[in-house]
Amino acid sequence: MREYLLLKRHSLDEWRRIAGSTHLSQYQRLLNQAGSHHDTQPPIEHPSDSITYIGTAVLNLALAHLLSRQEMYLECARRWIKRAISYPHWGKERMPDHDLDAAWLLFGLGLGYDWLKEDLPPEERDALRDKLILQGQKLYEFALETDGKWWSSAYWQNHNWICYGGLAAAAYALCEEFSEAGSWAARARDNFVRALSYMPEDGSNYEGPVYWRYGVIWFLIYADLLQQETGEDLHDSDFLRNTFYYRLYLSGPNLVDTANFGDCHDRRSAHTAAVYARLASLYRIGEAQWLYDHFYRTGEWEREGSEGLVKPGLWAESGLEFLWYQPAVEPSPIAALPLSRAFPDLGLLTMRSSWDEDAVTMAFKCGAPNGMRAWHTGHALNRCREWWTLNAGHDHPDANSFVIISGADYIAVDDGYAKEKRTRNHSTLLVDGRGQYAEGTYNAFWGLDATWGARLEASAEFDNAVYARGEAARAYERDLQLRQFTRELLFLEGDAVVLRDTVSADLPHRYEWLLQTDAPPETSGSRCFTIVNGATACRLHALQPGEITHQVREQEITANPTSAKPDWIISNRQYALALCPPETRKDCSFFLILDLAGFAVESVRAERGAVASLTNGSRQWKVGFAAGKDGILADGLNVDGSWYAGCWDNGQLSKCLAGDVTSIWLDGELHFIADRPVDIALGPAAEGTIANVTASDRTWIRFKSFKPTSLSLGSRDCRFHYDEPTGMIWVQAQAGKSEIVVS
């Protein structure tokens, strides 16, 4: 019985059966997409534009014919194939025959050849085969010639995955007729095995959510091809297992808008039905299945299909969506997921007040270029092989920057796609007007060695309150002699974000603190600024430094997303609020609060550290950061940790959060003690979860509580002691993060 590439999970008869039953909706979308090509055809002459869409058009037409046996799809596929093979080169403006256009056509026409070769007239079949051999050999030889340079060995770059994916598909389609195709397949296999092993286990992608949507699908395409053709399984990958969550947690409250770190064509073109279907099926990710279904219910797939800027586009992937959809996966609503998630390799931390559409979301980024694993592994490969594997052109010089979205409104924004990557377009810090890395070029990291790189130092997530700390001094030129740029933030349930920056250098500098916005911030007091976007108003309170000057700069960011289409220019306008001490200095501290809930904000006089109060009716937050190792000491507050946040409702303490802490005294009353530093979140003294603790080792802790009848630590019951005079529980916490439940 004839077997077909990518179709070996079922017989052809079975595929036709499920097309009319469990996959009926997906099948109809495939037919609609194939039908859309009937009245169109590529131009006679190769355009000055990408022709990647020809590959997916042939794929969808061939699959539609194979499943339906309708001649109209075959006839249309033949017309598209003839036009494609008439072009002397695949690709015109960018690396003809050696890059993305060639790869996409090798993929789509390679599958088309395998699926249609019994139905094509002999002369057309031979012409297609010969063209695939010609173009595949050109791509393969280019990979050999450029070993260690550009996409041939750029394991973390989408060009690498796409070019080797297209080469592999053509190789498997031709292997019975062209002996050298085995060499293509072997090189593609070696590349993908290595590339997948180098990808971060947390599922993140430094190129950003839009290029994630464009590039990661090729890992899935190749792994599916390889398994069906050879039996080798590359799917046991933590990167693939976790990468859905990277994309999900970069979504705004409406799940459509995006925290657009990296190069992003816009803030919405970043979802893919085929990938969600495949990841849901492979790893039984119910949330991926839920989001896939949700976007059909809400019409988002229709919008993305017609408006999305990533080409060939959503509907071009209809054939893959049909093949990968698995209705047996039970959808799991995302509302049950945690509200925050860290992606430590990229230095990314995301957080939200809830999973509702009117929530507030925030993403904070402080990591090495390409991500920690790629940056250092790439440099190690470069050193031992005299290669240059790192190509971080889609990353930005944005260490210690953030994006905030409230409902459908962006409060703090990122610049998206940029021709010139500049720190001044991100919400972070300029030093004497200078930014990070080799800014000002398309690839702001080219030629830099492994001594460069920021890092996410710490994070602590307590439901919808989150702490993060990033260190970015090594993101700036050495001649600045910057010794510290530590940014700490507290995300207070979406009502406010408190930021503390500590900057230190051996030389005096002019430090500019930047906030990027869609609308120009307006002055609403000597140290207060208002940002209004849509239905959301946010006030920025600058509590430190003691004196500041401010300036609002209008900035236009432009980019050409692909040199295959030189006349396509993306333009974006944004505003930067720059806050700066009036004089140069070696050391500087910025203490600022972004208020989204109408708080009355006051600076609290502190003997140690920086403290502020935020009051809204009967609710009050008191937050503080230590200045060094001597803790926080202010009126009614004595904490020996590095940071603290306490919330009172109607005068009653409802939650207490602190980091790197061994003791907490509030209004002269002891609330917490530990025999070594921990991160702690204490809830009200009531039945249920009363504390979350993160410890580096087994640690004895005491905390304020009623006298419980039982206590569980994590998932197990454990012994405890209750001290009547102090009203505190005494228990030994385990290493790692533990939840303490009392009843």
N, C-alpha and C positions, 0 to 999 in steps of 0.2 A: 504493500500500500504506500502511495506517495506521501512523504512527509515534507512539511513546509517550514521554512525558517520562522521562528517565533510562535509557531502554531502547534507545537508538539505536545502541549498539555492535553489537547483533545484531538480526536479525529476531525476531519473536515465536516463530516456529517454531524458530529456533536456540536461543533461551532455553529453550524447552521441552525441546529435545534435551539441552542440557548439564545441565538440572535432573535428568535421569535418568542422567547419566554423570559428568562431571568434577565437578559441583557437587551430587552426590546428598546428601552429608551436610549441606551448607548448605541445600539445598532442604528436607530433612526437618526441620531446625530451624525454618525459616520456617513450614512447615505446623504444626508443634507449637505455635509461638507463636500463629499464627492460630487454631488450634483451641482454645487456652486462653481465647479470648474468647467461645466459644459459650454458656457457661452464666453469663456475667457481662455486665453492662451498666452504664454510668454511672448515677448516681442521677438521679431525675426532676428534683430541684432542684439547681442548681449548688452543689457542696459548698464548705465553707471549707477547701479544699485545692487543690493544683495539679491541673489537668486536662490537663497536657501529654501524658499517656499516651494520651489519646483520639486524638491525631494519629498516633502510631505504630501504634496498634491498627488504625485505618482503613488506613494504608499497608500493613501486613502482610496484612490481610484482602484488600485489593484486589489485591495482587500474587499472593497465593495463588490467588485466583479466576482471574486473568489467565493464570497458568501451568497450573493444573490443570483449569480449566473446571468445577469442582465448585460446584454451586448453593449448598451450605451456606455457603461463604465469602462469596458475594454476599449471601445473606439476612442473615447476621450483620453484614456491613459496612453494609447498609441500616439495620439497627436502631441501630447505633452512630452513623451519620451523622444519623439522625432525632433522636436524643437530643442530639447536639452542637449541631445547628442550632436546637433548641428553646430553648437557653439565650439569654436576651436579651443577655448579655455573655459574653465569653470571658476569664475571670479574675474573681475576686471580691475576695479580701482584698488583692491587690496590683495596683494600676494596671489595673483592668478595661479590656480591649480595647487596651491600649497597651504590653503587655510580653510576657513569655515564654509565658504560656498562649495568647494570641492568635497568637503566632508559630508555636508548635509545631502548633497546629490548622490554621493557614493552610498550613503545609508538608504535613502528612499528609493533610488533606482536599483540598488542592489537587491532590496527586498522585492521591488516590483519585478525584477528579472526572475527571481526564484519563484514568485507566485504566479507569474504569467507566461513563463517560457513555453509551456505546451500550447498556449492559445495565440501566441504571436506568430505571424508569418515568418518562415525561416530567415529571410533576408533581414527582417527587423530584429529578430532575436539575435542574429549574429552581429549586427551593427551595435546593438546595446551591449552585448558581451564584450566586444572589442573596445568600445568606449570605456566601459568599466575597468577593463584591464589597463588601458592607457592611463586613465586618470588615477587609478589606484597605485600604479607603479610610480607615477610622478609624486604622489603624496608620500609613499613609502620611501622613495629615494631621498626626498627632502628631509624626512625624519632621520634617516641615517646620516646625511650630510651635516645636519645641524644638531647632532647629538651633544647634549650639554648646553644648548642654546635655544632660546625661544620655546615654542610649545612642545618641541620634541621631548624635553625633560622638565618642563614646567609643571610638576605634578599637582600643584595646587591651583591651576588656572583652567578656566572653562575651555580654552582653545585646545589644550591637551586632551581633555576628555572627549570633546566633540570630534577632533580629527582622528583619534585612535578608535573611537566608536564607529565612525563612518567607514574607516579602513577595515575594521573587523567584519562589519556587515557585508561589505563587498567581498571580502576574503571567503567567508562562509558560502556566499552565493556562487562563487566561482571555483571553489576548491576541487570539484570533480573534473573541471575542464582546463584549469590553469595551475600547473604544479607550484609556481612561485607564490600563489596565494597563501600557501601554508606558512611562508615566511612573514607575510603581513599579519596573519592571525597570531603567530607566535610573538611577534613584537608587541602587538596590541595587548595580548594576554600579560606579558611581562610588565608592561607599563601600568595596566590597571591593577594588577596585584600589588605593585609597589605604591602606586598613587593611593589606593584605598587604605593600605596599611599606614600611610603617612597622614591621613585625614584625622582631624581631632575627634576624640571619642564623644565629646559633648554635642556633636552634630552641627556645630557652627560653621559659617563660611564667611571669610573676611571680605569677599566681593560684595556682600550685602544681599538683602532679600530679593531684589529684582534679578540679579545675576544668579542667585541661588535658584530662582524659578527657571532660569534659562539653562543653567549648566548641570545641576545635580541629576536631572533626568537621565543624563548619559551614563552615569554609574549604574542606574537601574536598567537601561537598555542593554548595556554591555553584559552585566551580570546575568540577565535573562538569556541573552544569546549564548553566552559561554556555558551556562548550565544545561540548556537544551541541546547544545551541539556536542559537548564533551562530558557532561556530568559533573564538572567541577563547580563547586558552590562558593561564591564570594559573598553570599548574603549574611553570613555570620559576622556582621560588622557593627560595632557600637556607633560609628558615624551614621550609617544608614538607619540604624534602629532609633537614633535620637534626633535625626535632622528635622523631622516634622515639627518637633517642639521648638526648635530654633525659629522656624518660620512662624509658627503660631504665636509665640511670645513676643515677636516683633510687630504683631498686629495691634492697631489701635482699638479703642472701645467698640467700634462698629465692626471689627474684624476685617474690614476692607482697607482702611487707611493704614499706613505703615510708618514705623520708626525707620526712616530711610537712610540708615548709615551705609557707607560705601557709595558706589556709583549706582544711582537709581534714576531711571528714565522719568519717573514721576512718583507720586506717593501711593499709587494704587495698582500698578501693573506688576503684581508679584505673587499671584496665586495660580495654581495649576491643577486641574481636575485629574489628569492622568497620574501625576505623582502622588496625589493624595490617595487615589484608588489603589495604586501599587503599594505604597507604604502601609496602608490599612490592611491589605491582603497579606503582605509578607510577614508583618509583625503583630498582626491582630490589634492594631491601634484603633480602638473604638472612636477616639476623638477625631482622628483623621477621617473616618467614615462619616461621623456626624457633620464635620465641616463641609465635606464633599456634598452631602445631602442638603445641608443648610443653604449653601450657595445656589443650589437649584431651586429651593423653595423661595428664596428672596430675590431671585433674578440676577444675582451677581455674576454667574457664569455668562449670561447673555450680555451683560454690560462689558465684562472683561473680553469676551469674544469679539465684540464690535469696536471697543475703544482702547483695548490694551496696546501698549506701545512696544512690547517685546514680540519680535517676529521670529519665526513664522506665526506664532500666536496660539491661543488656546484651542481654537477649532481645528487648527492644523494637527493637533495631537489627538484628534478624535479616534483614529485607528488604535493608538496605544491605549487610550482610555477604555475602549471596548475590550481589548485583549487583557487588560489588567484588572478590570472591575471584578470584585468578588462580593456578591450580595449576601453571602453567609456571615460576613463580619457584622457583629452587632454594634450599632452606633452607641457611643457613650458621650453624653453632653459634656461640653468642656467646663461647665459651671462647677463640676466636682474637682477640677484640677486646682493645685495650689495657685495663689495669686502672684507669685514671683518665681523666677527661675534664673539661676546663674549659669553662664557659659564661660567657664574659667579660662579655657584656651584662648578665646578671643578677648577676654577681659570685659565681657558684656554681662550686665545685670539688668533684668527687666522686672517691672513691678506694676501692679494695678490695684485700684481700690475695690474693684469687683469685676465680674465678667458681664456686667450690664452695659448697654449701649451708652449710657450717660456717665460711665465711670471716668476716672482719670488714670492714664497710663504714663509710665516713664521708662525710658531706657537710658542707661549710663554705660559709657564705653571707655575703658582705659586698659589697653593691652599692647602687645608687641605687633609690629607690622605683619600682616599675613596670619596672625595668631602665633602663640608661643611655640607650638610644635613645628609649624612650617618655618618660622623665622630661624630657629636654631638648627633644626634638622637640615634645612636648605643650606645654611652657611657651612655646616659640617660636610655636606656633600660637595659643595663648591670647593672646599679646602682640599679634600682628599682626591677629587677627580679633576680639579681645575675647571669646573663648570660654572655656569650661572643659572641656577634653577629657579631663582626667585623673581617673580614678575608681579609686583603688587600694584599695578597701575590702577586697579579699581578701589584700592584702599585710600584713606584720607589721613592727613596729619591732624587728627582729632582727639588725641589722648585727653582724658578727663572732660569729655564733652557729654551732652545729654539732649534728649528730645522729650518733650512733654505734650501730651494730647488730652484734652478735656472734652469728652463726648465726640463731636465732629470737628472741634476747633483745635488747631495747633497753637500752643503757647510758646514753647521753645522749639525751634526748627533746625533741621540740618540742610545743607546746601544741595544735596542730591548729586546729580551728575555735574562734574566740573572739568573744564579743559585744563585749567591750572588749579592744582590742589593747594589751598592756602588755609592756614590755621585761622586767619581772621574771619573766615566764613563759618566758624564753629563756636559753640558756647564753651570756651575755655580761656586760655591766658596768652597774651602777647608779652614779650620781654623786649623792651626798647623797640617796639614795633615789629619784632621778629617772631616768627612762629616755629613750628616743629619740623624736624627732619629736613629733607632737601626740598622744602616747599617751593611752589612757583612753577613746577613742571607737572606734566601729566602723571608721571610716576615719581611720587615724592620720596621714594625710598631707594631709588636706583643708586648702586655703588656704595651704600652704607654697610658697615660691618655689624657684627653681632654685639658690639658694645652699646648699640642704640636699642631703645625699646622701653616703653612704659609697662606698667603691670597693675592688675587689680589685686590689691593687697589683702582685702578682707571684705566680707559681706555677711550680714546676719538678717534673716528673713523671719518675721514674726507675723504670719497672716498678712494683713494689709498695711503693716508698718515695716519699713526696711531701712537698714543701714548699709552704706557702702563706703569704701575707702580706696582711692587710686593714687598711685605715685607716678609722676610723669617727668621728673627732672631729666632723665636720660633720653627724653624725646627732643631736647634742645641742644644746639651747638655747644661744644665744650668751651669755646672762647667766652661764653657768657658766664662760666663758672657757677652755674646754677646747681645748688646742692640739694634742694628740696622743692618740689611742687606737689604737695599732698592735698588732695580734695576729699573731703568727707561730706556725706549727705545723709539726711534723714528724710525719708518719704513717710509723711504722717497721714496714712489712710486716704491719700488723695486730696486732703484739705489744704495741705501745705508741704513745701519742700524747703528744708533748712540746709544751707550750704556753708561749709567752713573750709577756706583755702589757706594753707600755710606755705609761704614761699620764703626761701632763703638762698643767698648767693654770697660769694666772696667779694663781689663788686657791687656797687650801687647801680640800680636799674630803675627804669620807668616801667611799672607793671600795669597792664590794662586787662581788666576783667570784662569778659564779653558775654552778652546774651543776644542770641539771634532770634528774630521775630518776623512774622509775616507783615504786621502793621507797625508803624513807628511808635515806640513807647513815648508816653507823655509824662512830663514832670507833674507830680501831685504833692509836692513838698520838697524840702531841702534834701531829704534822703529817701524819697519815695517816688516810685515810677509806676505808671499804670499801663498794662498791655491789654488791649481789647481786640478780640478776634471772634467774630460771629456772636454767639450768645454768651461767651465767657469773658469775664474780666479778671485779670490777675494783677495783684499789686506786688511790686518788688520793694522790699525794705532793706536798705543798706545800713547795717548797724556798725560795721567796721570796714575800713579803717576810720580813724577819727575825722579826717578831712578827705573829701573826695571831689574831683571834678568829673563831669560827665559830658558825653558827646553821643549823638545819634548819627550813624553813617548809613547811607543807602548804598546797597551793593547789588550789582547785576552779575549773575553767574551764568556762563554759557558753556556749551559742550557740543561736540559732534559725536554721538554715541557709537557710530561705526564709520570708519574710513571707506567702507564699501558703498556708502551713500554720502558723498562729500557735502551735498547741499542741505543735509538734515541737521539743523541747529536747534538745540533745546536751550531755552532761556528762562531764567528764574530770578525774580527780584525779591530781596529780603533786606531787613534792617538790623543793624548791630548797635546795641547800647553798650558803650564802653565806659567803665568806671575806673578812675585812676587817682591815686594819691597825687597831690599837687607837686611833690618834690621826689627826686630819686631817692632810693633807699636800698639797703642790702636785704633787709627782712621786711615782710609785709604779711598781714593777715586780713582776709576778707571774710566777713560774717554776714550772710544775707539770707533773707527769707522770701520765698515766692508763695504768696498767700492767695488761695483760690476760694476761701470760704468766708471772707469778710472779717477776719480776726482783728482785734486791737493788739498791735504788736509793740512790745516794749523791751528795751535792753535792760537786763537785770545787773546791778552792780555785783561784781564777783571778785573775791580775793584771789581766786585761782580759776583760770579758764575763762571761757566766754559763755554767757547764759542769756537766754531770752524767754519771755513769756508770750503766749498767744491766747487771747481770750475772746470767746464768742458766746455771749449769754452765760449760761450756767456751765459751759465747758471751757476748760483751760488746759493748755499744754505748757510744760516747762521743759526746755531743752538746753543742753550744755555740751561743750567740747572742752577737753583739757588742752592746755597750751603746751605741756610737756609731759613729764611722768609724775607730776604732783597732783593729778586728779582735778576735781571740780569742787569749789567751795564758794557758796553764795548763801544768801538769806534762806534758811530752812533747808539747804541742800548741801550734803556732804557725801560725795561719791569719789572713791579712789580709782575709778576706771578712766577710760579714754573718752567715753561719750555717754550721754544719758538722755532719756526722754520719759517724762511722766505725764499722765493725763488724769484730770479730775473731772468728774461729772457731779454737779450739785454738791461740790465740796468733798466728795468721796473719791479716793484714789481708785481708778478703774483699770489702769495698766501702768506698768513700770518696766522700762527697757534700758539696758546698759551693756556696755562692751568692755572686755578686758578688765573686769571688775572683781574685787573681793569683798567690798562692803558698800552698803547703801543705807544712809541715814536721811530720813525726811522729817523735818520739823522736830528734830530731837529724838525721833523714834527709830530704832533699828528695824529695817525691813529685809535685809539680806546680808549673809556672810558666807564666804567660801574660803577653803584653805589654799587655793591657788586661783589665778584669774580665769574667768569664764565669761561667755556671753549669756545673758539671762533675760527672759521675758516673763514677768509676773502678772497674772491676771487678778481679778477680784477674789477675795476669800469666800468662794462658793463652791458647791459640788461640781465636779467636772474637771476639765483641764485647767490647772492652776499655774503651771509654769512650763516653759521650754528652756532648756539649758544646753549649751554647746561647750564642751570641755576638751582640752587636749589630752587629758589623762583622767583616770579615776579620781574623783574629787568629792570631798565632803562639803555639802552646802546646807545652809539653814535659811528658811524664808518664812515670812508671816503667813499664818493660815488659821482657820478654825481647827479643832481637834477632829481628825478624820477617823473613821472606823477601818478604812483600808486605803492603800496607796499603791499605784502601779507606776513603774518606770519603764517607758517604752511599751512593750507588750506583755510584761511580766509583773506579777505582784512582788513587792519587796518589803523588807523590814524598814521601819522608821522609828524615830523617837520624837515624841511631842513634849516640848518644854512649856509647862503651864505658866511660869512667871513671865516669860518673854512672849508667849503665844506663837512659838515658831516650831516648824517641822525640821527635823534633822535627818538627812538621808544621804547616801553615797551615790553620786551620779557617775555614769559610765563614760568612757571616752567616746567622743562623737556627739551627735545631737540626740537629745532625749526629750520625750514629752512626759510630764508628770501629771497624773490624774488622781484625784482624791474623791472619796465618797464616805 
